[in-house]
Amino acid sequence: MRLKKFYEIVFIFLFSVIWITATAIRAYASDWPQWRGPQRNGKSSETGLLKTWPEQGPRILWSIDGLGRGHSSPSVKDNIVYATGMIDKTDYLQAIGPEGKILWKVPIGKGWFEAEKGVRSTPTVEGNRIYVISGMGEISCIDARKGETVWTVPAFEKFQGEYGQWGIAESLLLVDDKVIYTPAGKETTMVALDQNSGQTKWTSESLTDYTGYVSPILIRWGGKEVIANVTANYIFGVDCRDGKMLWKYRYSDLDTPTWHPDAPIINIPTPLFHQGNLYVTSGYDHVGVMFRLSEDASEIEFLWKDATLDCHHGGVVLVDGYVYGSNWIDNARGNWVCIEWKTGKTEYEKKWQTKGSIIFADGKLYCYEERRGIMALVVPDPKDFVIDSQFRVEAGEGPHWAHPAISNGILYIRHGDTLTAYDIKDPVR
């Protein structure tokens, strides 16, 4: 009996240790391996985060300079941060360890040095490889352990792409064994490269358009895997298997921006997809629009449009049936907005600092305004824009355009040449 009791106690103890460890992992450990997070929707699955911050902000774990010029966001996998930046006229990818030490740095191609110089593309990490595109359209696969180039393809040149006045700002999407890129132009619109070799797997038909500054998303619907993206004029979807163009919609004709009727549409925010509905927005007084995919994903149907949440480049998030983000008044100003997902109805439009980027984690919105660099922890409530806590990001220079990232209880904020890591774990939870 005593031996049996002993084994029961040991079993309970071991089970408790495993459960506590698993709970801790679920609470904190979550990679942010690509642009806008695990699902490209600006949302983290992490829990156990601080619900309010000290007046001076969360504790800084480390802060480093030397990323180079740019506004790309960091990616995080297994507590290693990957960040791009332009130094002189070359783009580099760097790996940064948990203590803020640079592990390696590798050149990835010629940088964009015309209007708004610097890197805008965020690395995409899967397994032990990183996929990244330079400012002039050179795609590289990098070994994450060694910092060595596995393969490189001059993709923009190879597919005769065409970009607008702000160059290339797309972050690569990985689906199955494919690397997805949108060069646009007269030859094709979207291409898929083999992840292992960089060889071309398929090219889509051409929409005879030039690129937007939008990163594609994967839609799983109607038994298909559909890649959706936005060029300068079109919203479109292709079949991931073979690149067949399934549907297209001339977004630029939907409404004429009132700020400059003759100017080209500048599309930047990544679309959102949820339960068969696809939402796309852009700034400069253009409109947001909602579509419904058919049951087999072969067509889209227009549902509604909205002129309030014309998001500039800070992105939007969907939380409990409402879309949150900031709009565009002019290049220096914007308000914070909530609209209903089903109808596009405006729930609120509130003035706070100016426009900026937004992500979501553990029941709170993280709103990062772009002018002064104030980060706010906001309640996702369609009734009002309610700030729980806020602090100012002091390190770095230039506009605060890079989107934040959250991984393993750490908030990462890139500001120009500088990357800072903040401890946002709740020690009590």
Wavefront OBJ file of the C-alpha trace (Angstrom):
o trace
v 0.000 0.000 0.000
v 2.793 2.377 0.935
v 4.587 1.658 -2.338
v 1.362 2.252 -4.260
v 0.845 5.537 -2.428
v 4.433 6.540 -3.208
v 3.927 5.919 -6.920
v 0.683 7.897 -6.856
v 2.470 10.856 -5.284
v 5.301 10.634 -7.830
v 2.795 10.432 -10.691
v 0.877 13.456 -9.439
v 4.114 15.410 -8.996
v 5.388 14.589 -12.499
v 2.011 15.326 -14.047
v 1.923 18.672 -12.245
v 5.399 19.585 -13.495
v 4.493 18.679 -17.066
v 1.200 20.573 -16.872
v 2.818 23.693 -15.405
v 5.573 23.593 -18.025
v 3.085 23.106 -20.862
v 0.937 25.926 -19.514
v 3.937 28.237 -19.378
v 4.854 27.346 -22.946
v 1.292 27.962 -24.130
v 1.181 31.239 -22.240
v 4.371 32.731 -23.601
v 6.049 30.779 -26.379
v 4.725 31.881 -29.733
v 6.796 32.723 -32.786
v 6.191 35.802 -34.932
v 7.837 34.329 -38.033
v 6.649 36.681 -40.754
v 4.992 39.962 -41.643
v 2.008 40.751 -39.351
v 2.470 37.587 -37.298
v 1.778 33.848 -37.632
v -1.363 34.258 -39.777
v -0.538 37.672 -41.320
v -3.526 39.191 -39.528
v -1.685 41.194 -36.874
v -2.729 38.828 -34.067
v -0.732 36.840 -31.536
v -2.061 33.795 -29.669
v 0.049 34.543 -26.594
v -1.459 34.943 -23.138
v 0.022 35.865 -19.787
v 0.937 39.393 -20.865
v 0.807 42.572 -18.790
v -2.627 44.198 -18.698
v -1.185 47.581 -17.723
v 2.298 49.058 -18.037
v 4.349 51.137 -15.595
v 4.290 54.870 -16.318
v 7.738 54.723 -17.901
v 6.745 51.682 -19.956
v 7.668 47.979 -19.767
v 11.185 46.999 -18.751
v 13.704 47.218 -21.592
v 15.543 43.924 -22.020
v 17.945 45.244 -24.632
v 18.260 47.802 -27.406
v 20.704 47.690 -30.326
v 21.687 49.983 -33.182
v 23.083 49.059 -36.547
v 20.109 47.501 -38.353
v 20.519 49.910 -41.239
v 17.997 52.125 -42.933
v 14.401 50.977 -43.285
v 10.966 50.427 -41.810
v 10.629 46.641 -42.043
v 9.327 44.738 -39.043
v 11.290 42.097 -37.130
v 10.480 38.391 -37.402
v 11.043 36.046 -34.462
v 11.495 32.281 -34.301
v 12.815 30.290 -31.339
v 13.785 33.540 -29.601
v 16.045 34.600 -32.489
v 15.113 37.901 -34.133
v 15.630 38.433 -37.862
v 15.692 41.980 -39.217
v 16.572 43.663 -42.493
v 18.162 47.034 -43.133
v 19.983 48.972 -45.843
v 23.600 49.936 -45.188
v 25.071 52.173 -47.891
v 23.226 50.796 -50.947
v 23.058 47.131 -49.919
v 20.310 45.365 -47.982
v 21.355 43.068 -45.141
v 19.640 40.412 -43.058
v 20.778 40.087 -39.439
v 20.122 37.472 -36.775
v 19.939 38.772 -33.200
v 20.160 36.499 -30.172
v 18.052 36.584 -26.975
v 20.510 38.943 -25.263
v 20.519 41.434 -28.116
v 23.794 40.210 -29.632
v 24.179 40.069 -33.417
v 24.809 36.432 -34.369
v 25.435 37.000 -38.055
v 24.816 39.460 -40.880
v 24.543 38.630 -44.579
v 23.961 40.818 -47.700
v 20.746 40.032 -49.572
v 20.921 42.356 -52.580
v 20.796 45.900 -53.823
v 18.658 48.208 -51.703
v 15.964 50.707 -52.651
v 17.551 54.159 -52.543
v 15.066 56.357 -54.377
v 11.900 57.782 -52.723
v 11.767 56.726 -49.029
v 15.122 54.951 -49.062
v 15.513 51.748 -47.091
v 14.110 48.271 -46.523
v 10.359 47.705 -46.175
v 10.197 43.906 -46.601
v 9.982 41.678 -43.503
v 11.804 38.297 -43.463
v 9.729 35.103 -43.583
v 11.073 32.243 -41.454
v 10.232 28.544 -41.729
v 12.248 25.735 -40.228
v 15.932 26.542 -40.529
v 15.520 28.840 -43.517
v 14.706 32.499 -44.014
v 13.219 33.930 -47.193
v 13.623 37.603 -47.952
v 13.449 40.047 -50.847
v 15.725 43.047 -51.316
v 14.556 46.545 -52.171
v 15.314 45.928 -55.845
v 13.605 42.537 -56.026
v 16.301 39.932 -55.417
v 14.876 36.928 -53.536
v 17.212 34.985 -51.250
v 16.973 31.854 -49.131
v 19.260 32.035 -46.093
v 20.367 29.250 -43.741
v 19.182 30.451 -40.326
v 21.856 28.528 -38.418
v 24.897 29.676 -40.362
v 23.777 32.921 -41.986
v 24.773 31.590 -45.392
v 22.949 32.068 -48.694
v 21.365 28.853 -49.996
v 20.076 30.318 -53.255
v 19.318 33.678 -54.857
v 17.017 34.648 -57.727
v 16.915 38.144 -59.316
v 13.135 37.785 -59.353
v 12.043 41.297 -60.264
v 14.388 41.322 -63.244
v 13.687 37.718 -64.234
v 9.902 38.184 -64.359
v 10.100 41.718 -65.798
v 8.207 43.233 -62.913
v 6.919 46.801 -62.689
v 6.802 48.795 -59.462
v 5.436 52.199 -58.536
v 7.235 55.254 -57.197
v 7.892 53.667 -53.764
v 9.583 50.521 -55.026
v 9.161 47.040 -53.559
v 7.609 46.613 -50.115
v 6.146 43.098 -50.308
v 6.998 40.426 -47.743
v 7.239 36.929 -49.194
v 4.581 34.318 -48.421
v 5.371 30.621 -47.964
v 2.741 28.025 -48.851
v 3.487 24.304 -48.965
v 6.817 24.121 -50.851
v 6.370 27.480 -52.587
v 7.666 31.024 -52.169
v 5.017 33.477 -53.390
v 5.971 36.852 -54.900
v 4.044 39.519 -56.870
v 6.308 41.182 -59.473
v 3.336 42.409 -61.580
v 4.149 43.772 -65.046
v 3.263 42.648 -68.553
v 4.624 39.093 -68.339
v 2.919 37.866 -65.162
v 1.351 39.128 -61.952
v 2.262 36.508 -59.336
v 4.894 33.763 -59.310
v 5.769 30.744 -57.175
v 9.348 29.616 -56.604
v 10.481 26.311 -55.166
v 11.514 26.773 -51.529
v 14.459 24.394 -51.837
v 15.948 25.516 -55.134
v 14.442 28.860 -56.185
v 13.292 27.309 -59.455
v 10.055 28.621 -60.960
v 7.050 26.408 -60.195
v 4.391 28.547 -61.898
v 3.563 32.018 -63.148
v 0.070 33.516 -63.267
v -1.452 35.440 -66.121
v -0.684 39.146 -66.260
v -3.105 41.871 -65.207
v -0.856 44.365 -67.021
v -0.449 46.358 -63.847
v 2.325 47.459 -61.521
v 2.795 46.383 -57.926
v 1.047 47.711 -54.895
v 2.975 47.680 -51.627
v 0.907 44.812 -50.287
v 1.936 41.410 -48.942
v -0.236 38.452 -50.040
v -2.284 36.198 -47.783
v -3.309 32.544 -47.967
v -7.042 31.784 -48.069
v -8.236 28.242 -47.432
v -11.818 28.073 -48.652
v -14.016 25.835 -50.778
v -11.433 23.062 -50.834
v -8.853 25.377 -52.372
v -5.746 27.229 -51.304
v -6.066 30.697 -52.808
v -3.407 33.407 -52.726
v -4.974 36.874 -52.548
v -3.144 40.128 -53.103
v -3.590 43.707 -54.296
v -1.693 45.430 -57.099
v -1.922 49.097 -58.015
v -5.398 48.648 -59.504
v -6.652 45.114 -58.814
v -7.698 42.822 -56.012
v -7.084 39.278 -57.268
v -6.861 35.630 -56.256
v -4.876 32.762 -57.776
v -5.008 29.015 -57.219
v -1.943 28.033 -55.199
v -1.594 24.724 -57.045
v -0.943 26.086 -60.521
v -1.187 29.908 -60.488
v -4.507 30.022 -62.311
v -6.187 33.409 -61.910
v -9.510 32.642 -60.194
v -10.912 36.145 -59.839
v -10.001 39.804 -60.135
v -11.705 43.074 -59.272
v -10.606 46.515 -60.409
v -10.322 48.168 -56.997
v -9.120 51.515 -58.340
v -12.425 52.049 -60.170
v -14.540 51.508 -57.078
v -14.202 55.125 -55.933
v -12.028 58.060 -56.911
v -9.918 59.394 -54.032
v -10.970 62.960 -53.276
v -7.489 64.081 -52.202
v -6.030 63.866 -55.710
v -8.389 62.452 -58.367
v -5.644 62.010 -60.966
v -3.105 60.286 -58.716
v -2.592 56.504 -58.849
v -4.075 54.428 -56.034
v -1.471 53.597 -53.390
v -2.391 50.262 -51.814
v -0.420 49.159 -48.737
v -2.370 47.302 -45.981
v -2.539 43.515 -46.053
v -6.086 42.160 -46.615
v -8.050 40.284 -43.945
v -9.974 37.050 -44.526
v -12.503 35.509 -42.152
v -15.151 32.851 -42.715
v -15.556 33.449 -46.431
v -15.291 37.250 -46.390
v -12.329 39.235 -47.756
v -11.679 42.797 -46.569
v -9.327 45.210 -48.331
v -8.545 48.816 -47.426
v -6.196 51.578 -48.546
v -5.496 55.163 -47.532
v -5.558 58.553 -49.249
v -9.353 58.910 -49.083
v -9.901 55.698 -51.012
v -12.392 53.130 -49.655
v -12.318 49.885 -47.767
v -14.322 47.114 -49.384
v -15.750 43.738 -48.378
v -16.219 40.738 -50.688
v -17.782 37.315 -50.270
v -16.065 34.295 -51.805
v -18.251 31.739 -53.538
v -18.524 28.272 -52.017
v -15.856 26.916 -54.379
v -13.679 30.083 -54.109
v -13.896 30.628 -57.873
v -15.652 34.021 -57.664
v -16.036 37.018 -55.362
v -19.138 39.106 -54.720
v -19.061 42.752 -53.653
v -20.810 43.307 -50.287
v -20.107 46.832 -49.040
v -17.672 49.720 -49.032
v -16.578 52.118 -46.296
v -14.884 55.518 -46.508
v -14.048 56.012 -42.812
v -11.283 53.450 -42.277
v -9.035 54.325 -45.204
v -5.939 52.827 -43.600
v -2.641 54.351 -44.731
v 0.022 51.754 -43.914
v -0.460 50.751 -40.264
v -2.621 47.704 -40.924
v -5.916 46.618 -39.371
v -7.024 43.815 -37.035
v -10.305 41.933 -36.644
v -11.412 41.306 -33.049
v -14.817 39.853 -32.081
v -16.630 41.083 -35.172
v -15.035 44.543 -35.405
v -12.143 45.953 -37.451
v -9.742 48.330 -35.687
v -7.099 50.581 -37.222
v -6.247 54.176 -38.059
v -7.313 56.204 -41.066
v -5.706 58.808 -43.309
v -6.544 62.505 -43.069
v -3.300 63.608 -44.678
v 0.262 62.294 -44.583
v 0.776 63.728 -41.097
v -2.621 63.038 -39.535
v -5.106 60.261 -38.946
v -7.697 59.109 -36.411
v -8.336 55.734 -34.761
v -11.369 53.910 -36.070
v -13.597 50.919 -35.377
v -16.022 49.542 -37.958
v -18.329 46.534 -37.924
v -17.060 43.566 -39.943
v -20.463 42.502 -41.269
v -21.698 45.890 -42.502
v -18.831 48.391 -42.558
v -20.767 50.609 -40.152
v -18.552 53.110 -38.318
v -18.646 52.485 -34.562
v -16.228 55.267 -33.651
v -13.594 57.632 -35.069
v -11.396 59.057 -32.311
v -8.526 61.514 -32.342
v -5.409 60.307 -30.492
v -1.931 61.524 -31.444
v -1.946 60.513 -35.122
v -2.287 57.418 -37.306
v -0.058 54.408 -36.852
v 0.247 50.634 -36.774
v -1.818 48.159 -34.774
v -1.528 44.549 -33.581
v -3.470 42.427 -31.062
v -2.455 40.072 -28.244
v -3.995 38.676 -25.049
v -7.179 40.730 -25.246
v -5.569 44.103 -25.976
v -4.785 46.281 -28.980
v -1.227 47.574 -29.293
v -1.464 50.946 -31.060
v 1.815 52.559 -32.127
v 1.413 56.088 -33.443
v 3.954 57.111 -36.049
v 4.849 60.725 -35.233
v 6.150 60.699 -31.630
v 6.390 56.954 -31.167
v 3.846 56.551 -28.395
v 2.755 52.956 -27.858
v -0.655 52.457 -26.233
v -2.371 49.427 -24.750
v -6.012 49.801 -25.803
v -9.223 47.984 -24.906
v -10.850 46.498 -28.060
v -14.275 48.007 -27.403
v -16.483 49.146 -30.315
v -18.018 51.790 -28.066
v -14.863 53.849 -27.497
v -11.078 54.130 -27.877
v -9.991 53.444 -24.281
v -6.291 53.546 -23.392
v -5.125 51.402 -20.454
v -1.441 52.375 -20.563
v 1.015 54.156 -22.812
v 4.690 54.997 -23.099
v 7.000 56.660 -25.589
v 9.620 54.804 -27.635
v 12.747 56.923 -27.191
v 15.404 54.973 -29.101
v 15.929 55.458 -32.832
v 15.260 58.201 -35.354
v 12.776 58.998 -38.117
v 9.082 58.175 -38.447
v 7.774 55.237 -36.422
v 6.539 53.210 -39.383
v 7.730 49.674 -38.585
v 4.972 47.464 -37.169
v 5.591 45.951 -33.707
v 6.000 42.212 -33.121
v 5.285 40.065 -30.054
v 6.948 36.743 -29.272
v 7.587 34.794 -26.070
v 6.345 37.621 -23.877
v 8.548 40.232 -25.558
v 7.412 43.285 -27.496
v 9.842 44.187 -30.291
v 9.824 47.701 -31.725
v 12.015 48.772 -34.606
v 12.589 52.508 -35.047
v 14.872 53.306 -37.961
v 18.314 51.848 -37.275
v 17.359 50.650 -33.767
v 15.571 47.595 -32.380
v 14.336 47.476 -28.779
v 12.970 44.509 -26.828
v 10.474 45.123 -23.984
v 9.494 42.584 -21.340
v 5.682 42.433 -21.346
v 5.243 39.146 -19.473
v 2.982 39.308 -16.452
v 4.991 37.721 -13.600
v 1.804 36.978 -11.642
v -0.078 35.121 -14.375
l 1 2 3 4 5 6 7 8 9 10 11 12 13 14 15 16 17 18 19 20 21 22 23 24 25 26 27 28 29 30 31 32 33 34 35 36 37 38 39 40 41 42 43 44 45 46 47 48 49 50 51 52 53 54 55 56 57 58 59 60 61 62 63 64 65 66 67 68 69 70 71 72 73 74 75 76 77 78 79 80 81 82 83 84 85 86 87 88 89 90 91 92 93 94 95 96 97 98 99 100 101 102 103 104 105 106 107 108 109 110 111 112 113 114 115 116 117 118 119 120 121 122 123 124 125 126 127 128 129 130 131 132 133 134 135 136 137 138 139 140 141 142 143 144 145 146 147 148 149 150 151 152 153 154 155 156 157 158 159 160 161 162 163 164 165 166 167 168 169 170 171 172 173 174 175 176 177 178 179 180 181 182 183 184 185 186 187 188 189 190 191 192 193 194 195 196 197 198 199 200 201 202 203 204 205 206 207 208 209 210 211 212 213 214 215 216 217 218 219 220 221 222 223 224 225 226 227 228 229 230 231 232 233 234 235 236 237 238 239 240 241 242 243 244 245 246 247 248 249 250 251 252 253 254 255 256 257 258 259 260 261 262 263 264 265 266 267 268 269 270 271 272 273 274 275 276 277 278 279 280 281 282 283 284 285 286 287 288 289 290 291 292 293 294 295 296 297 298 299 300 301 302 303 304 305 306 307 308 309 310 311 312 313 314 315 316 317 318 319 320 321 322 323 324 325 326 327 328 329 330 331 332 333 334 335 336 337 338 339 340 341 342 343 344 345 346 347 348 349 350 351 352 353 354 355 356 357 358 359 360 361 362 363 364 365 366 367 368 369 370 371 372 373 374 375 376 377 378 379 380 381 382 383 384 385 386 387 388 389 390 391 392 393 394 395 396 397 398 399 400 401 402 403 404 405 406 407 408 409 410 411 412 413 414 415 416 417 418 419 420 421 422 423 424 425 426 427 428 429
